[in-house]
Amino acid sequence: MDRRTDGSGVRAAVAAFSLLVWMGTAAILAWTAGAAPVPRVPAVGSPAAAAPPLRGQDETPAPLSVMTFNIRTSAGNDGDDGWVHRRALVAQTIERLAPDVAGLQEALDEQVNYLADALPGYRWLGADRGLNGGKGLSEYTPIFYRREALIPIESGTFWLSPNADGPTGVGWRRNVSRIVTWARFHHRASGRRVHVFNTHLTLRRGQRQVDSAKRIAARVAALPAAGAVVVTGDFNALAEISETWSAATGQGLRDAWLLADERIGPPRTSNDFRPPELANPGRIDWILVGGPVGVRSVQTIIEHDDGRYPSDHYPVVAQLMLLP
């Protein structure tokens, strides 16, 4: 029997196989015609590969709650309004309002330690002003942050003096040097970066105070324009009408109180432990914002416990929106 392959049969088999391949390819193309295109993978070393956008960065606005609160030093001669009588109320106020980040002023060692223990949902950053060798009576301007909301990336302190790295300098007296505590945070919910600055300016109004405000504004102006910025503090100067306020808002920072869709409470923040009708006129405790930040509301917190106020300043809380 002749077992040689018939050439016509081979050609027919090849033709049939080719037809099947063509039909399969056509079917695949038809199936994928309406599908979303596969995104290109950037080449290694390209800007997109080196720095991919953070998750949530380009999505909807994200809320951020911010507080500024001068808690009044524990070293004051305040009698029934002394720290030991109101410290629990200070902690309860922060816990109830639950800001994502709170800039405190006039906080001594014992006050920072007490609040750190009383507020387990928070962590804090900061250094003292370097007075008294940093022992006991040296003020912090700490930043307390809610650990479920924010992750610190980097932080530090700079002095509002000719020498920003320390409390001394030509023509600058050590006992009036002031500081700024700052931190860069990762906002967990949105993936965005937020810079926070907190300060307490000198009581001595004049050029020294104005220069301090200018130094803060210059630091903020040097940051990348795309980032969100929050500045909290007791500025010891009246908002809107003082030269200090003009200096602080002269390089892009904006007053959250003026931007707010809703303002709640009186425009008074220094109270001498008294109710709003007896409080000092004007706002000396400010929340300033920069970059892509909206302001839903700002509230002066005037609540008390049977006539006892948590401090001689009312805390101020802003409900912000981190914008894409």
ZIMO-V608646 format. One record per residue. N is the residue number from 0. OMEGA is omega in whole degrees, -180 to 180 (* if undefined). Layout:
n={N;N}
omega={OMEGA;OMEGA}
//
This chain:
n={0;1;2;3;4;5;6;7;8;9;10;11;12;13;14;15;16;17;18;19;20;21;22;23;24;25;26;27;28;29;30;31;32;33;34;35;36;37;38;39;40;41;42;43;44;45;46;47;48;49;50;51;52;53;54;55;56;57;58;59;60;61;62;63;64;65;66;67;68;69;70;71;72;73;74;75;76;77;78;79;80;81;82;83;84;85;86;87;88;89;90;91;92;93;94;95;96;97;98;99;100;101;102;103;104;105;106;107;108;109;110;111;112;113;114;115;116;117;118;119;120;121;122;123;124;125;126;127;128;129;130;131;132;133;134;135;136;137;138;139;140;141;142;143;144;145;146;147;148;149;150;151;152;153;154;155;156;157;158;159;160;161;162;163;164;165;166;167;168;169;170;171;172;173;174;175;176;177;178;179;180;181;182;183;184;185;186;187;188;189;190;191;192;193;194;195;196;197;198;199;200;201;202;203;204;205;206;207;208;209;210;211;212;213;214;215;216;217;218;219;220;221;222;223;224;225;226;227;228;229;230;231;232;233;234;235;236;237;238;239;240;241;242;243;244;245;246;247;248;249;250;251;252;253;254;255;256;257;258;259;260;261;262;263;264;265;266;267;268;269;270;271;272;273;274;275;276;277;278;279;280;281;282;283;284;285;286;287;288;289;290;291;292;293;294;295;296;297;298;299;300;301;302;303;304;305;306;307;308;309;310;311;312;313;314;315;316;317;318;319;320;321;322;323}
omega={-178;-178;179;-178;178;-177;-179;178;178;-179;179;180;179;-180;180;179;180;179;179;178;-180;-179;179;179;180;-180;180;179;179;-179;-176;-174;-178;-177;177;-179;177;-178;178;175;-178;179;177;-179;177;-179;-179;180;-177;-176;179;-180;179;180;178;-174;-176;-177;-173;176;-176;-178;175;-180;-174;178;163;-171;170;-171;-180;-177;175;-179;-178;176;-170;176;-179;178;179;-175;-176;-178;-174;-175;178;180;176;180;180;179;179;-178;-178;-179;173;176;175;178;-179;173;-179;177;-180;-177;175;-177;-175;179;177;-179;179;-178;178;178;-176;-176;-175;178;-177;167;-180;179;175;177;179;-175;178;178;177;-178;-180;-175;167;-171;180;-172;167;163;-170;171;173;-179;179;-171;177;-177;-171;174;179;178;175;-179;180;-179;169;-177;177;-178;177;176;-174;-178;-179;-174;-178;179;-180;178;-177;-177;-175;-173;176;180;-179;-174;170;171;-178;178;171;-175;166;179;-171;-172;-174;-176;-177;177;-180;173;178;176;179;-176;174;-175;-180;175;-175;179;-178;-172;180;180;179;179;178;179;179;179;178;-179;180;178;-180;-179;-179;-180;175;-173;-174;-174;175;-179;174;176;177;176;165;-175;179;178;-177;177;173;-174;-176;176;178;178;179;179;-178;-177;-174;-177;174;177;-178;-179;-177;180;-179;-179;-168;172;-180;176;-175;180;-175;174;179;-177;178;-168;-177;-179;-177;179;-174;-178;178;-178;178;-178;174;-179;174;177;-171;164;179;-179;177;179;-176;-177;172;-177;178;-179;170;-177;168;-174;-175;-178;-179;179;180;177;178;178;-177;-178;174;169;171;172;178;-177;177;173;-175;172;174;-173;179;*}
//
